[in-house]
């Protein structure tokens, strides 16, 4: 789902086995992500989401 937060647009993302990289995104520093786009279906709602593959500082 595309959301507007603080005058910026955001899209939901999910990643697996990336817990060790959480410190890379906790602060306001820039980071790069590798992802694919997929559909998320939940409770009869279909939204786009990013499937995170990797995070890099």
N, C-alpha and C positions, 0 to 999 in steps of 0.2 A: 504494500500500500504506500503510495507516495504521500508524504506528510509535509507540512510546512512548519518548521521549527525555527524560531528566531530569525525570520526573514530568509531562511534557507529551505530547500526542498530535501526531504529524506526519503529513503526507500528501505523497507525491511530487509534484513540480511540474516543468514544463519550459517554457521560453520561448525564442523565437527573436528575433534582432535586438534583444536587450536588454543586450548586453555593456557598452554605455556607461553602464549604470545599476548595475553591480556594486558600486560604492562605497556605494550606498544601503543595501545589505543586509549588508555585511561586518562592521559593528560591531553593538552591541546596541541601537541606536536603533530606535524604532518606524517602520514604513513601511506604506503601503497598497498593495494589489495589486488589479488587475482581472483576472478569470480566467473560464474556463468549465471545466466538469467533463467529462472524457472517460474512455474505457476504454483501457488500455494492454495490449496482448497481446504477450507475449514468452516464447518457449520453452514454449508451452502454458499459461502462467499469465496470468490476466486480473486486472488491478488498476485501481483508480480513480487518476486523476492530475489535477492542475490544469494547464490550459493557460494560462500567463501571457500576458496581453495588454499590461499596462503595470505599472510600479512607480513610486510617488510617495512622496517624503519628507514 
